[in-house]
Each structure stands twice: as C-alpha cells, then as structure tokens.
Amino acid sequence: CHTHNHLILGRCEPETIRQELAMSRAIIERELGQPCRTFCYPNGGPGDFSQTSESIIKTMGFQCAVTAIGSYNLRPVNLFRMLRLAVLNNLSPSRFDLMVSGALAWRYRHLVYFDELTSTEPSGIPASV
C-alpha cells in the first residue's frame, strides 16, 4: 500500500492519513484479490512520515512500513520505519551480489560498532567496493 494521492504523510492531519491509506488499500485489495499488509511511505525521506502516521499505520493493521532512506536495518529494527537500499541502473552485478549477500551489511554493522566504541559518527559504506 502507498497512498491514494501520494500525499506526504508527515504533513497531513490524522483523518487525511486514514482516508489516504483506506482508499489506497481498498483499491489494491480489490485489484489483487488479497490483503495488503505492507506500506511504503510516499517519497519516504526524513520528514515525509511522523509518529502520528506511524501510529495510524500500525492501528490500521499493517505489518510493516518502508522508507526510502538508504541504509541497512540493524537490530533492533523498527518495523514501521524500515530502511532500504536502492538498486539503480548503474549498479554493477558484483556490487548487487555484495548487497544481497549480506556482506556489506556485515561490514556496515562492524563500522557502526567500531565508530560507537571510538565515539565518532558512523563512517558508512564506501561508494566503491
């Protein structure tokens, strides 16, 4: 599920959020003939969702929601603010293999852990491998 009019939920009133989700969900479920259990925030960047929208998504019975914030989900994971990685046209097959294998997530997790030990900001994942 997404929204019906692609509104930025972080800027919407609660009733508008409920209406957008209900309309989108009804259309998807009618067309697919099965329940819609997941949600994707429109645009999905910081500020495009809020505690209010997250709470409404939970109370409407969705199982999870994804953002468009690119990174790895480290434990504990907030199932209603999940991060995801973009697969773009210029992504090499070898880089894609590393992404889906978990090798880059393992490296990122250890960089974050090391950075926490040294009290610096996480250094992230380099653009090239």
C-alpha positions in Angstrom: 0.0 0.0 0.0 1.1 3.6 -0.6 -1.4 6.4 -0.5 -4.2 7.3 -2.9 -2.9 10.8 -3.8 0.8 10.5 -2.9 0.5 12.9 0.0 3.4 13.4 2.3 2.0 11.9 5.5 4.4 13.8 7.8 2.4 17.0 6.8 -1.1 15.5 6.9 -3.8 15.6 9.6 -4.7 12.2 11.1 -8.0 11.9 9.4 -6.4 12.6 6.0 -3.8 9.9 6.7 -6.6 7.4 7.5 -8.5 8.3 4.3 -5.5 8.1 2.1 -4.5 4.7 3.5 -8.0 3.3 3.4 -8.6 4.3 -0.3 -5.2 3.0 -1.5 -5.6 -0.2 0.4 -9.2 -0.8 -0.9 -8.1 -0.3 -4.5 -5.0 -2.6 -4.1 -7.0 -5.3 -2.4 -9.8 -5.2 -4.9 -7.4 -5.4 -7.8 -5.2 -8.2 -6.3 -7.9 -10.1 -4.5 -5.8 -10.5 -1.4 -4.9 -8.5 1.7 -2.5 -5.6 1.6 -0.2 -5.9 4.6 2.8 -3.7 3.9 3.1 0.1 3.4 5.6 2.3 1.6 5.8 6.0 2.6 5.4 8.4 -0.3 8.9 9.9 -1.1 10.0 8.2 2.2 12.7 10.6 3.3 13.2 12.2 6.7 10.2 14.4 7.4 7.9 12.5 5.0 6.4 10.5 7.8 5.8 11.1 11.5 5.0 9.4 14.8 1.3 10.1 14.0 1.5 8.5 10.6 3.4 5.5 12.0 0.8 5.0 14.8 -2.1 5.2 12.3 -0.4 2.6 10.0 0.0 0.3 13.0 -3.6 0.7 14.1 -4.8 0.0 10.6 -3.2 -3.4 10.8 -0.3 -3.1 8.5 2.6 -5.4 9.4 5.4 -3.0 8.4 6.3 0.1 6.5 9.4 1.1 4.5 11.1 4.4 4.0 13.3 5.4 1.1 16.2 6.1 3.4 19.1 4.1 2.1 20.9 2.0 4.6 20.9 -1.3 6.3 18.4 -2.3 9.0 20.4 -3.0 12.2 18.8 -4.7 15.2 16.6 -3.7 16.8 14.6 -2.9 13.7 11.6 -0.6 13.9 9.2 -2.5 11.5 7.4 0.8 10.7 10.5 2.8 9.7 12.4 0.2 7.8 15.3 1.4 5.7 16.1 0.0 2.2 18.7 0.0 -0.4 18.2 1.4 -3.9 19.0 -0.8 -6.9 19.8 1.7 -9.7 20.6 1.2 -13.3 24.3 1.9 -12.8 24.7 -0.8 -10.1 27.3 -3.4 -11.1 26.3 -7.0 -10.8 29.2 -7.6 -8.4 28.0 -4.7 -6.1 24.5 -6.1 -6.3 25.7 -9.5 -5.3 27.5 -8.0 -2.3 24.4 -6.0 -1.3 22.1 -9.0 -1.3 24.6 -11.5 0.2 24.7 -9.5 3.4 28.5 -8.9 3.1 28.1 -5.1 3.0 25.6 -5.2 5.9 28.1 -7.2 7.9 30.8 -4.6 7.1 28.5 -1.7 7.9 27.4 -3.2 11.2 31.1 -3.5 12.2 31.9 0.0 11.1 29.0 1.3 13.2 30.1 -0.8 16.2 33.7 0.4 15.9 32.6 4.0 15.5 30.4 3.7 18.6 33.4 2.4 20.5 35.6 5.4 19.4 32.7 7.9 19.8 32.7 9.1 16.2 29.9 9.2 13.7 29.4 6.1 11.6 31.5 6.2 8.6 29.0 4.3 6.4 29.8 2.2 3.4 32.2 3.4 0.7 30.7 4.1 -2.8 33.0 1.6 -4.4 34.0 -1.9 -3.2 
